[in-house]
Amino acid sequence: MTQIDHVHVPLGERAYDVVIGQGLLAQAGALIGPHLHRPRVAILTETRVAGLHLEALQAGLQRSDIVASAYALAPGEATKGWAGLAEAVEWLLDAKVERRDMVIALGGGVIGDLGGFAAAVLRRGVRFVQIPTSLLAQVDSSVGGKTGINTRHGKNLVGAFHQPSLVLADIDLLDSLPARDFLAGYGEVVKYGLLGDAAFFDWLEVNGPALARGDKALRQHAVRVSVEMKAGIVARDETEQGERALLNLGHTFCHALEAATGYSDRLLHGEGVAIGCALAFDLSARMGLCAQETPGRVRAHLRAMGMKTDLVDIPGDLPGHEALITLMGQDKKVQDGRLRFILAREIGAAFVCDDVPGALLGEILRDACAARR
Ligand code: GLY
């Protein structure tokens, strides 16, 4: 059993800890109890996760005499919309959750974002605990307080910043992830090395394969380093006025590819992030910002991990490069009509760039699309 790590997110009166370790569900009552005004919680989850982990969480809460009611929504991205939000909020009201009570979001990014938003709007805001069950949620979406839902206009377009009171990242829960979902989450882990920590990227090159095979100590280290970096960025820029945008490395490309593949399982979000990171380094090299060999090094690691690295790896048809650029124009990060990219001077040195020449972007995507033929 590895030791338990605590990463503090220093946000004044909204500060909280991310607890990272094994066996945390069994200790949930002891960890969550001190945050409660009365010994009862309401758990929002989804049916697949409930089948795997709900009983263990309820037993962990029961051990500290905490009464837990639970509601499981349908799994999948489609739940993260107006209907899913209404279902969650009406259940929380049925369950008589009061203003000072605690909601627990048990699940991956969909449940974390939806459950957090339900907590943000219920009775004008109740507190919540994130218990992320996917690697992507443990290293990214459960930390930082971005909550929300999708609408027919796009992903995450309605939401609120609402920080959790506590995050429990139980490394054991990663054992139940299908390999493809684990690797998709690993795309976000690599992103942290690429955007701000070259030594962490070196470490991932050496340890990534063993980590993917299941080594718990390595998994915990990777989650801790990722969460530490995210906590630092969020503490300096909670509402994304500046530095937090670096967390979107690879995301402008990714969002266009997700839209082009209909948000289907042809491309998981973390897979799109990995491809997007490789393309962001291509663009950086083409603009003379980073060394010409750096994109190759990024791709070599992703390939060694068995991950998608290029448009050729996405099954089925894709629109041409001009249509992809149009899809990028619908991205949330467009400001004053300009596309915003996160580019890099080297591995671990990313920055925000608002003036990418359209012709170069076109070349990168035309080459990427041509490689599919
Ligand atoms: N997932 C990016 C952020 O939290 O800012």
Residues whose N, C-alpha, C, O or C-beta is under 5 A from the ligand:
A	BS01	LIG	D140 V143 G144 K146 R244 L247
